[in-house]
Amino acid sequence: MSDDLHYLSATEAIAHFRTRELSPVELLQAVVDRTQKFEPHINAFTEEMFDEALTGAREAESRYLGHGPDPRPLEGIPVAAKEKHAIAGKFLTEGSLAARGNIARENAPVIDRVLAAGGLIHARTTTPEFCVAAFTHSPLWGVTRNPWNLDYSPGGSSGGAGAALAAGTTTLATASDIGGSTRGPAGFTGTVGLKASYGRIPGVAPLSMDSYRGDGPMARTVDDAILLANVLIGPDPRDHSSLRPAITLPHEYPSVEGMRIALCLRLGDFPIEPDIEANTRALAQSLVDAGAIVEEIELPWTRDSMAAAVKVHFGTIMGGSVAEVARVHGDLLADYTLDNVAITSKGAAEMSFLDGLRKETQMQRELAEAMAPFDALICPTSGTIAFPAGESLLDGLTVAGQHVNTTAEALLTLPFNVANRCPVLAVPSGHAHNGVPTGVQIVGHTYDEPTVFRIGKALEKIRPWAYTDQHQPRLDVVAPASS
């Protein structure tokens, strides 16, 4: 066994559990030790549940020793749960002082599935307030930092999940994505995240009916993302949009030889930094070297057109729900939350929901037509190399010499929430000059998860990003504990 047990993948850990070379108690203890040493520097957790997890680890150890029922799919694996994924009897605040004291009445579907599969929920992860931002800091929990460079955010809203995976303070994590909240943090932390096809993984009402959103897995390897995805996938009576029957994603796939893959660097007019373009092109070349046919294409999208469509959508649905809180507790909310309410409310007032749908369906058709000759599309996850930790960036930011109005325009994720039936797998592509990872999105045709995992598995093999001595955050040289 390596001394770096905290970076052991879930699939490897399960294999060692089965041969009794490793105990779930030993793995959990390694993760807890890592947490106690480095969590103060990154602030990825809102709550630690080590005692409950240790009880579960001992039960899992007994199962692997042949006592009691057979081990389940996630038996003995530490899983960090995004705080918005409700756990009955636990606080449910989403980083807001306005929600302090709220207690969840029942588990979210993804929590039920992790627990039923034997996963050990040992911690809950930070988000921005109400998950409305592409970075992670909040009035209730403070600033979450990127383990690769503490001056930067791990992204948002699943920023705590990405930071914990990168730091080795969890083995798997639950995430959610309504505008890039899984894929953005995956890109900024060198991890893997899936935005599944809408309905593939059940959510919580009423926002489960919002076609932009979806819960999903984050991990450090593609195999681990498949492992957790297979646990989470499937219908649930609490979510009428959840798809049946459940599919099971295979772990083994053919090579990419002969596949036709589209490369689109800017999705129309999204600016991207030189480091990101270089890493994305290098990744595309590695697919060519593996026998795939990669063709660069353009899309007719514009940031202005996308912004007009999504403001209506967000202003009517998610933004509308946050606006209700702002009307009563506006003095308690973060500056970026109030800014989000103002922007989405203005957008909803300027255009009808029907006109917003017209713009969304036009974007969907343009993507479908562009992808028609190809098996999948790849593009960067983000145009910027990172967001500064703790900054709300209300005046926008500069990306590749261009001013963009919002952090959403500094990412390339939101168009695939508009094209919501397309599965998207985010995987690492390299590092920027500031040490922060960069990533790409592998976009599949509607409901075609197997293809995005086929390409993801190939990339992981030909461009390894395993957490080794050379490919992990240097947390042994961290700055003093942050706020």
N, C-alpha and C positions, 0 to 999 in steps of 0.2 A: 504494500500500500504506500502511495505517495504521502509525503508530509502535507501536501496541499489538498487534503480531503474536502475542504470547503469548495474547491473548484471541480470536484468529481461530478461528472454528468449523472443525471438520474438513471439513464439506461445502464451505464457502467455500474453504478451503485447497486441497482437491482440484481445485476448479474453476480456481483460479489456477495450480496445478501444470500442468494440462492446457493452459492458454494460455501457459505459460512466463513468466507475470508474476511468479512466485514459485518458489523452489527449496525442496525439502524440507530442504536443508542450512541455508538461511536461517531457516526456521521452527524447526528444531531448535535452532539457535544462539540464537534469541530466547527460547525456552523455557529453555535452559540458563542464559542470562544472567539471566533472571528468577529462576531457582532459586538461583543463586549469591548474588543480592542479598537474597532474602527467605526462603529456606528456614530459615536459623537462627532466625528469629522464629516460624515456625509448626511446624517439626519434623514434616513430613508424610511424609518419606522415610526408609526404613530402609537403602536402598542406591541409589547412583547408578551407572548403566551407560552413561555418556555416550560412552565410546569405542566400545563395541559399536554404540550407536545411530547414531553418526556414520558408521561404515562402512555401515550400512544406509541412511542418508540419501543417501550418495553413490551407492549402487546404485539407489535410487529415482529420484534425479535423472537418472541415465543412462536409465532406463526411460522417463521422461517426455520425454526428448530423442529417443526413438525408437531407442535402442540396446538390443538384447536383447529379452526378453519384454515383453508389454504390462503396463502398471501393474495392480496388483491392487486390491481394494476399499478397503483402508486404506493403500495405498502411500505411504510417507513421513510418516505421521501419528504424532506422539509419543503413546504410551500408557503410563500408569503402572499397574503391576500390583499388586494387593493381595498382600501378602507370603504369605498363606496359599495363594495360587495358585502351586503348586510350579513351579520352573524347574530342570530337571535340572542337577546340579552346583553349584547355589546353596544357600545356607543356607535352612532351613525351620524357623523357631523360634516363630512366632506370638507374639512378644513375651515369651517365657518364658525365664528363666534355666535352668529345668529342661530346656529343649530346645536350649540353646546348643551349637553344634557339629553339629546334625543337618543332613545334606545330602540334598537331594531326588534321587531316582533317575530320575524321569521328569517330563515336563511335565504339568501339569494340562490337561484338555481345552481350557479357555478360552485358555490360553497357546499351545497348538498352533495354535488357530484365529486368534488375533491375528497370530502370526508368519507363518502360511501366507497371510494376507491382506495382508502387507506392512507391518503395523504395527511401529513402532519402540519397543520396550520400553526406555525410557531411565531408569526408576526403579521402585522398589518401595515400596509405601505402608504406613504404620503401622496397627496395630489394637490394641485392648486385648488382654490376655493370653488366648489361645485363643478370641478373638472372643466372649467371654461377657458383655460390658458394652455399655451404650448410650452410653458416652463413650469417649475414646481416650487412655489413658495406660497404661504398662506398666513392669514392673521393668527390662526390657531396653532400651527405647527412650525412656523418659521421657515428657514431656507433649506432646501435640499440641494446637495452639491454633487457634481459629477466625479466619481472616483478617479477618472483618468486625468482630470485637471479641476481642482477644487474652486477655481475662479469661475467656473461655468456651471450652468444648469444641466441636469440629465434630460431635459425636455419635459413635456407634460402631455396629457395629464397623468399618465402612468409612470411618472418620473421616479417615484420611490421604488417601483418594481424594477425598472432598468438599473437604477443605482445599486440596489441590493444584489441583483444578479452579477453585475460587474465587480462588486466588491467581494463577492463570495459569502455574503451573509444570508443567502438562500440558494436553494437548488432549482426551484421552479417558482413561477409567480403568475397570479391571475392579473389580467389587464382588461381595459375596455377602450373602444375607439369610436369617436363620433366625428372627428375631423383630422385624425392622425395620432390620437392619444396612445396607441400602442406602437405604431411604426416610428413616430418621431423619437420617443425615448429609446427604442431599439437601435435606431441609427446613431444616436448620440452616445450610446453606451457600449457599442460593439456586441449587441445581443440579437436575438431572433424573436420576431413577433408576428403573429398572424391576425390580420383583419379578415375574418371568414366571410363568406357570402351571407347576405342578410338572411336571418332566420336559421342559419346552420347551428348556432349556439344560443340557447334561450336566455332572455333577459328578464327584467323586472318592469311590470306595468307602472305607469302608463308609457314611459319612454321606450319600452320594448316595441311599441308601434311606430317609433321613429325609424325610418328605413336607413338613415345615415349611420346608426349606432350598432354596436355589437360587442359582446364580451369575447375574450379569447385568451390564449396562452402566450406567455413570454418565457424564454429559456436561453441558455448559452449555446445550445446546439440544435440543429434541425431535427435530429432524432428525438430530442427531449420535447421540442415543440409538437411533434407528431404524437408522442406519448400523452401529453396533457390534452391536446386537441381531441384525441379519441375518447378521453374521459368526459370532456365537456360537451361534445357534439350529441345532438339528439333532441326530440320533441319534449316539451314540458307543458302540462295543462295550464300552467300559470301564464304562458306566453303563447297566444293564439297564432303568432307569426312564425313560431318555431317549426322547422321542416321535419316531415316524416317521409320515409323511414330514416333512421340514423345511418350515416355511412361510416365505414371504418377505413381510415387512411393506412395504406401499407407503409412499412419501413424500408422496403427495398424497391428500387425503380430501375428501369433501363437507363443507359447513358443518354447524354443529350445529342449524341451523334445523329445527324440528319434532321434535327429539330429546326424549325424556322422561328427566330426570335427577333422581335422589333426592338430597336434601341431608340428612345426618345429622350434627349437630354434636358429639354426645357419645357416640355408639355405646352408649347405655344410660346409664351413670353415670360416665363418664370426665370429670373436671373439665378445663376449658380456660380459659386466661387471656383477659382481655378483648381484648387486641391480636389474638389468634388468631381469636377469634370475629368481630371486626370485619373482618379481612382475608378470612376465609372467606366471610362474607356478601357482601362487596363482589365477590369473585370469582364467587359464584353469581349475583349481579345482572348481572354482565357477560355471563354465559351467557344470561340472560333477554333482555338487550338485543340479543343476537345471534340471537334467535329460538327458543331452547330453552325447554322447559317444565320448570321446576325446582319440585319439591314437597318441602317439609320433612317428614321422617318420623322416627319413633323406633324404636329396636331394644330388645328385652327383655333385652339382655346386662347383666351386672354384672361389675365387676372381680374380685370374690370368686370367682364361678363360673369366669371365665376362668383365674384364677390356679390354682384347683384342678385344672383340666384340664391346663394346660401344665406344672405342676410334675411331674405323672406322666410326661408325654411327655419333658420335658427330663431328668428324673431317670433315666429308663430309657435314653435314647439319648445325646444330646450330653453331658448332665451326667454320665452314667455313664462316658463316655470320659475326661472331665476328672477324675472321682473316682479313676480308676486312677492318674493322675499324682500326685494329691494324697496318696494313701496312701504313695507312695514319696518324693516330693519336696515335701511340704507346707511345709517351712521355706523353700523358694525361691519360693513362689507369692505373688501379689498378694493383698491383703486381700479385694478384691472377688471374686477367683476362689474362695477358700476359702468365702466367704459364699454364692456361687452353688452350690457343691457341697453345703453344709449345707442350703440351702433346697430344692434339687431332690431331694436324697436323702431328706429328711423327707417331701416330697410323695409320692415314689414308695412310701415305706413306709406312708403313710396310706391309699392308695387303689390298687386294682388297675389294671393297664394297661387292662383291659377296661372298667372303670368310667370311666376317663379318656376312652376312645374314645366311650363313650356321651355324655359331656358335649360332646366335640368335635363329634360328628355332630349333636347337638341345636343347637349354635351354627350349624353349616353350614346346617341346614334353616331356622332362623330367618332367616338372611341371604338364602337363596334365595327364601323366601316374601316377604320385604320387598322384594326387588329385582325380583320377577316382573313388576310393571307398568311397569318402567323399563328403559332401555337401559344405564344405569350408575348408580353411586352416587359422590358426593364427600363427603369428610369431612376434618378437619384431620389432618396428619401427627403432630402433637405437641400435648399439652395445655400443656406448659411452654414458655417462650420460650427456654430454654437451660439447660445444665448447667454449673456453674462448672468451669473447667479444673483438672485435677489432683485433684479431689475424688471420693472413692468413694461418698459418699452412702449409707453402710450403714444409717443410721437412717431412710432415706426422705427425702422433701422435701415442701415445700408448693407446691401448684398451685392457683391461684385461691382461696386461703384454705383449702383442704382438705389434710390430710395424706394422702400416698400412701406406701405401704410400700416400693415399689421404683421404680427408674427405668423399668422396663417399664410400670408403671401410669401413668407420666407421659407415655407415648407412646400413640398410637392405632393402632399398626402390627401388634401381635401377633395380634389377631383374624383378620387376613388371612393369617397363617401357619397358623392353625387352618383357615380356609377356603382351603386351599392350592392349589386348582385355579383360583382367581380371579386373573387378572393384575391388578397394581396399578402405576400410573404415578404417581410423586411429582413434582410441579412446584411452583415458587414461587408464593406468594400475596401477598407483600409483605414488610415489615420490622416488627419489634417496636420498642418505644421504646428498647431497648438497642442498636439497630443490627443485631441478628442477624436474618437472614431467617426468615420463616415459610413453611409449605408446606401443600399439600393432597394427598390421595391420590385418584386416579381409579380406582375399583374396577369391573372388568368382570365380566360373567357368565363362567362357567367356560370357559377356553381361548379367550376372545375378546380377544386382544391388539389387533386392529385398532380396536376401539371406543375403548379407552382412549387410543390414539394419536390418533384422530380428535378427541377432546375436548381432548387436550393440545396438538395443533397449533392448534386454534381459540383456546385460551386464550393461547398464545404470541403469536398475531397480534393479539388484541384487548386483551391486557394485556402489552405487551412487557417482558421482563426482561433484554434484551441487556446484555452487559457493555460499558458506555460510560463516559464520564467521570463521568456522574451515577449510574451503577449498578454500581460495582465497589468492592471493599474499598479503604480509604485506607491502603494499605501504605507510603505515603510518610511517614506519621506514626507508624510503629510504635514500640513501646517497645523497650528493649534486648533483645537476644537472650535467649530463655527457655531453661529447662532442658529 
